[in-house]
């Protein structure tokens, strides 16, 4: 965690890429959504073969890289197992069907390829308090999701609706959807601490620990030790101070299986009424 320094998520993504600079030379990588191209430029400079896409490619500012129109909500226009690395920076919170997005990323990602997802941290304590009091991303500053502030259209593509932060996602749902898509969580990376969350931490963390432990113990008692061990990662994430405090989720995944295989494997312990 960083208690001081930049709040800009691009700074931490650049730092992550720079720490792995020897990996990218000659690799096929996807930057989606690419935004203005800051990360695409860095990847290109490291020798990667960069494919960039965005819902509004007109904002892209790197002339040596072509940025195509790509809608995350639709099937991605790339062949299976194309990319060694995919960067999805501040994009998944704009899409309604997030499981489909992650499944599409898994489809076009090579086996053992890496996906890096960044998104506003809906699991930190400030976000949880904002939802409690105002059902919004920032209590007292931003209205709850509405048709004025949260939805707009691309002027160049009249039938394309663009969502703001309507579909904010926390670490637990992000982990679950990724696992169903065949992506295993590798690490949640450090970024800037939110000071409001930090002030709330000593007051709320004991309750987080108690209720997380109580629900985990209940599952272990009802479902057995094997089931509890399978979701131990969920329990660990629930207690993570970094997740409760940081401004963003910067989550690294690795592709371990194909989406259909993953769904079949992970759901074999479903409740009896499903059969």
Secondary structure, DSSP 8 states (H G I E B T S, - for coil): -BSSS---HHHHHHHHHHTTGGG-TT-EEEEES-TTSHHHHHHHHTT-EEEEEETTGGG---TTS-EEE--TTS--SS-TT-EEEEEEES-GGG-S-HHHHHHHHHHHEEEEEEEEEEEE-TTSHHHHHHHHHHSSSSTTTS-SS-TTTSEEEETTEEEEEEE-TTS---HHHHHHHHHHTTEEEEEE---BB-HHHHHHHHHHHHHHHHHHHHHHHHHHHHH-HHHHHHTHHHHHHHT-HHHHHBSEEEEEEEE-S-HHHHHHHHTTT--GGG-
